[in-house]
């Protein structure tokens, strides 16, 4: 009989009395007895006395750290499950909670219904994230947020941290999706660097950067004479990554022939070199990434459906920066700190300047923000960066909150073109721009214009085409050419 089938005793430790009250009432309504405390000392006393069927604890308490208590609790009561809560919402906190044996980790502010479901899962005897922690490294040496591979405390990032923490001790295949510049490779590297294969190689391969006819050879290696120019035998990336992690970036650009070979690796755990016959065992963890809609590619016959399901065992969607604008100040601080480490002068942004950054749509995502901040640190003499500098650097880019007045938008476009030319003249000592200015300006304007129209019509391409005055097929062609992501459900 599971604990939840009769009244359980839940021990809650948090120095916030409001949280203790909320949890006591919510769990009490389920028929559980709840004992609450604001100190780690009292929690430890209860646990040591054999009390409680489940622990829900904060990390930071006046007299103790909940993460430090976890190993002690596990030592004397290994079957007692512990749910950890924390307002210090970083990837490292989630990973540490898993490393130390927590059943699960929840970021504050938490969703009460989710916490209740987590409590019920724990009491039902389901396995938790920290129960498969063998092989994980301890990461107490990383203290500052600037040293972490991923930055952000938004709800969207919190969910990614939780999923990643659960994956660290596994070899499950992961599919990372998201727009270009969102940091997909950073997630892949973190899964490797914090996981049990961390002592072995991390090998990244960008499918879009390799000629299609060479991808099979690049991945699986080839034998001497396998094709014209193969003057000697060569190992592929699978062999180089043996024992470690192979990151297949832009998997949507993999040709069908190579997809077939990759499917065999995932199904059979072995492969052959191009021109070879001897099967080679593959001991690698596969992490794939794409900015494309693979389901649409399956419909078009350009991506194998069986391979998709083999790769998409655990999906992680990375949010665009415009979906987590509350993380912009943390990212800016990180990039400014990194700039100083690279020998650039110390810079700060005033409040108005930061506000402009948080209202920008960031079509290039985190990569674009990083470039802007590094450029500011390198080119501007003033220690405090003002809104005027930010306006100049953003060059009239679209903001999340778009103006409704056509005349205002026209003036903004004119100002953007003027700033673009001034910037060019300044960089080229007054020389006229090279030919093709009309096309360059159109390309810069067209992408955000289509994005804004799609956002206004909630992804409906028929309505967006009407709004823009374009043929529907023309709009679809431009969406493909400009690599614009359309929200699901957009027709």
Order of alpha helices (4+ residues) and beta strands (2+ residues): beta-alpha-beta-alpha-beta-beta-beta-alpha-beta-alpha-beta-alpha-alpha-beta-alpha-beta-alpha-alpha-beta-alpha-beta-beta-beta-alpha-alpha-beta-alpha-beta-alpha-alpha-beta-alpha-alpha-alpha-alpha-alpha
